Amino acid sequence: MKIKYDLLKKEKNTKARLGKIKTNYGTCLTPMFMPVGTRATVKGLTPEQVKDCGAGIVLSNTYHLWLRPGEDVVAASGGLHKFMNYNGPILTDSGGFQVFSLAKNKEKDITEEGVHFKSHIDGSSLFLTPEKSIEIQNKLDSDIAMSFDECPPASASYEYLKNSLERTLRWAKRGKNVHSNENQALFGIVQGGPYEDLRKLSAVETVKLDFDGYSIGGVANDGESKEDMYKAIDYSIPYLPEDKVRYLMGVGEPIDIIEGVIRGIDIFDCVLPTRIARHGQAFTKKGKINLNNKKFTTDFTPIDDNCDCYTCKNYTRGYIRHLITTKESLGGTLLSIHNIRFLIKLTEDIREAIKEDRLLEFRDQFIKNYEIKKK
Amino acid sequence: MKIKYDLLKKEKNTKARLGKIKTNYGTCLTPMFMPVGTRATVKGLTPEQVKDCGAGIVLSNTYHLWLRPGEDVVAASGGLHKFMNYNGPILTDSGGFQVFSLAKNKEKDITEEGVHFKSHIDGSSLFLTPEKSIEIQNKLDSDIAMSFDECPPASASYEYLKNSLERTLRWAKRGKNVHSNENQALFGIVQGGPYEDLRKLSAVETVKLDFDGYSIGGVANDGESKEDMYKAIDYSIPYLPEDKVRYLMGVGEPIDIIEGVIRGIDIFDCVLPTRIARHGQAFTKKGKINLNNKKFTTDFTPIDDNCDCYTCKNYTRGYIRHLITTKESLGGTLLSIHNIRFLIKLTEDIREAIKEDRLLEFRDQFIKNYEIKKK
């Protein structure tokens, strides 16, 4: 079967929704944060450690797996779940974002047919089309595939965005036409930058193509402001059907997750928790801390008070600082576990707040605590 | 209490022994392989993963912990077990080996008092003495401390080795005099290169100082031959008491472990299993394999048939090759788990062979399988 989304409850004071996604690899509740496993591995974590963080869906990257080891290798192993030993649901992105952000020297040639660009690994010439992206994802056999879209930079003009989203609509249709994996859902992506009419146009036309879920893209490319992000959501959500899941791509700052949920978003993904972990940073309820800071040398308390993650139950800031400063990989692993758990726990708390119609209070209290630390 | 060694059985056809070491953090059987956690972490593994490999004692490095984070930091956290969250027994080396192998530009000035050298991290001037080494280890609060010794290179002359081991004897005595941790055993180290009379002299005089266990050093410094290693063991063992444990430092090649046990050794340590893992190499019963080899791309079998480790139960050669070639740290973690388990399982099999007095057959069969692959 493909995925099935059930809307369980709408919050009274916001557009927030409590929902449930049924997949062939288990059922997850939304709002949800998806850890990112770019190359078929959430960096530094075993699948058991990912699951222990409370993870539902994990995201993996089509572009990276296309290049290495290749979708045919993954398919030969029995598909992505078997390949990476993750028996939970997996979403693959379309490769679009990576083509636009990782292409060597960012040189690319966008045609109606697809995108010509150079590999970020060896500079070889590559050509990705909507059909190819879907074919790769069909072979990877993820539970959710994403349509191939153009991700224009934040600096793109209205004119550019309009032409781009219209092409992305044509690409979405072409991708859908070749999609052939009966156990895989396919999501459409709404683009249009911070413009109300463009987001409306993109949402309405994408929904007409009847996807299994909808994503809002173009909010985390390079340099979009929070305001633009909120606009992109606010201008898109009214045109998305209530009975389909809504996914805000590439967003992982705690406050953005809360604000996204308030605006009607169900799922999020971001490399942030693992990326900042490898640089020694950790989320806490009072804001981020940097374990490279010398003051943590003899701090033998957990990263975050009352956190229920494996790291906080067993290790101290002082020890993790030692691992980070000596470049021991366990440091990144322990901080990644904490940071992923932090965001997943945040969505669990958000779900409780939605149940009790107190999400706005929850947001205000969260921000208040987070701000204390910032000063 | 300090550790307690019980000799359970002597093998009929060799000098191999089955034994038991009781520590404040649990009891382990010998022969045993100790994984190395240089900087209070077995590289890339959680303590649970280390334990799941069947590990008993873990080794950590005094020199590294002295420099970072400092023994006082470890002591303030509650000692090394608490600091690194390892509730099994820990052995710390003396720092001697690192002073001689890691000192910046290998510049060092060995005096009767101790060794002046430069930090491998920042080039700062350091001075390590037998007393200081023991004081650091007392504070680290490991279960077993090692005497501070000089580790001469394989190229050292007879004359040099004689003077060196005599000084090492004086250092051993000085260290023992300041040793003050009642829960920590202290081992002496036998030096003397490949010379029978020097090994005898060193062993006899070290035993006179009455340590809680004895180590054979100078077999894995830089470029000692296997022949020299076997000589070092054969010339030392006759003078070591039966009721104390015997530790061959820095040895981790499977065949060397078997040959060491046959010659009377009880415990071994080596960075080999984790170091080669990070470079993509894995032990198998048919010899080492290198997962960087392209032929493993679509090999969806486990690293080693019938291996009971977490890695072999859940992952394929193809997936691990993918992780190694894309430099994903999980690759090193999974191979480290396998390689550590491989050596620990080897010692478990050795123990079974000793019980049944068939260690020589076991060796011959092991070498035969291992050689097949080499061709």
Interface residues (C-beta under 8 A of the other chain):
Chain A: R39 A40 T41 K43 G44 L45 T46 H64 R68 P69 V73 A76 S77 G78 F83 M84 N85 T297 T298 F300 N314 Y315 T316 G318 Y319 R321 H322 L323 T325 T326 E328 S329 L330 G332 T333
Chain B: R39 A40 T41 K43 G44 L45 T46 H64 R68 P69 V73 A76 S77 G78 F83 M84 N85 T297 T298 F300 N314 Y315 T316 G318 Y319 R321 H322 L323 T325 T326 E328 S329 L330 G332 T333
